[in-house]
Amino acid sequence: MTLHDQSIAVYRSRIDTMIGLLTKAEVHSKGDALLEARLADDMHPFANQARFVANLPGEALPRLTNRSFTSLDENASTLAEAKDALSKTAALLDSVTPDELVAPDAKIVLDLPNGMEFTMAAEQYVRDWSLPNFYFHLTTAYAILRSEGLDIGKIDFMPHMMPYMTKGPS
């Protein structure tokens, strides 16, 4: 499996998951008010979770390719705006070719705003930092929507499995 398969392809597929969740959220009775929903008082609201899901794949690109990326600083004010931001990230990911990525063993230095620094191989960066952060925010977004009464389930979180289904539920 290539670094592209482990990173870009996963981000891309799960961006579609988030877009699907937003599509269901748009028809929910709470509509855009869902953007302010949160699981706990000390956690970011849904709008932040959506922005993080849109930003995190792009934030990995300067480390994994020679591309630059500018993160969104502002949360979407509507669910449609959040979908648009995710669609732009999807288009960006669609444009990344496997030969653009650094070697899996290329050294990555991750500097965090709090002053911490981590040095690891590109493959370790994807596996141990980038994807876990991405999934954290995607899962939190799903959990917020579920807690707000959206009729969503595991199939909405894992629609990428449908092409592999050989037998339906009994």
Backbone hydrogen bonds, N-H to C=O, Kabsch-Sander energy under -0.5 kcal/mol:
donor,donor_aa,acceptor,acceptor_aa,energy
6,Q,2,T,-2.0
7,S,3,L,-1.4
9,A,4,H,-2.4
11,Y,7,S,-3.0
12,R,8,I,-2.6
13,S,9,A,-2.1
14,R,10,V,-2.4
15,I,11,Y,-2.0
16,D,12,R,-1.3
17,T,13,S,-1.1
18,M,14,R,-2.2
19,I,15,I,-2.5
20,G,16,D,-2.4
21,L,17,T,-2.1
22,L,18,M,-2.4
23,T,19,I,-2.2
24,K,20,G,-1.8
25,A,21,L,-2.2
26,E,22,L,-2.2
27,V,23,T,-0.7
27,V,24,K,-0.6
28,H,25,A,-1.2
31,G,28,H,-1.3
33,A,30,K,-2.0
34,L,31,G,-2.2
35,L,32,D,-1.8
36,E,33,A,-1.6
37,A,34,L,-1.4
43,M,40,A,-2.1
46,F,37,A,-2.6
47,A,35,L,-2.6
48,N,45,P,-0.7
49,Q,45,P,-1.9
50,A,46,F,-2.7
51,R,47,A,-2.0
52,F,48,N,-3.0
53,V,49,Q,-2.3
54,A,50,A,-2.0
55,N,51,R,-2.3
56,L,52,F,-2.9
58,G,54,A,-0.5
59,E,55,N,-2.4
60,A,56,L,-1.2
61,L,57,P,-0.9
61,L,58,G,-0.6
63,R,60,A,-1.0
64,L,60,A,-1.9
65,T,61,L,-3.0
71,S,69,F,-0.6
82,A,78,T,-1.8
83,K,79,L,-2.4
84,D,80,A,-2.2
85,A,81,E,-2.3
86,L,82,A,-2.0
87,S,83,K,-2.5
88,K,84,D,-2.1
89,T,85,A,-1.8
90,A,86,L,-2.6
91,A,87,S,-2.3
92,L,88,K,-2.1
93,L,89,T,-2.7
94,D,90,A,-2.4
95,S,91,A,-1.0
95,S,92,L,-0.9
96,V,93,L,-1.3
100,E,97,T,-2.0
101,L,98,P,-1.1
102,V,64,L,-2.3
106,A,103,A,-2.3
108,I,120,M,-3.7
110,L,108,I,-0.6
110,L,118,F,-3.5
111,D,109,V,-0.7
112,L,110,L,-0.5
112,L,116,M,-3.0
115,G,112,L,-2.2
118,F,110,L,-2.4
120,M,108,I,-2.5
122,A,106,A,-1.8
123,E,104,P,-2.7
125,Y,121,A,-2.7
126,V,122,A,-2.4
127,R,123,E,-2.4
128,D,124,Q,-3.4
129,W,125,Y,-1.8
130,S,125,Y,-2.7
131,L,126,V,-2.4
133,N,129,W,-2.1
134,F,130,S,-2.4
135,Y,131,L,-3.1
136,F,132,P,-2.2
137,H,133,N,-1.9
138,L,134,F,-2.2
139,T,135,Y,-3.0
140,T,136,F,-2.3
141,A,137,H,-2.3
142,Y,138,L,-2.3
143,A,139,T,-2.7
144,I,140,T,-2.5
145,L,141,A,-2.3
146,R,142,Y,-2.6
147,S,143,A,-2.6
148,E,144,I,-1.4
149,G,146,R,-1.6
150,L,145,L,-2.2
152,I,150,L,-1.9
156,D,153,G,-1.3
157,F,153,G,-1.0
157,F,154,K,-0.5
158,M,154,K,-2.0
161,M,158,M,-1.8
162,M,159,P,-1.6
164,Y,161,M,-1.7
165,M,161,M,-0.5
165,M,162,M,-1.4
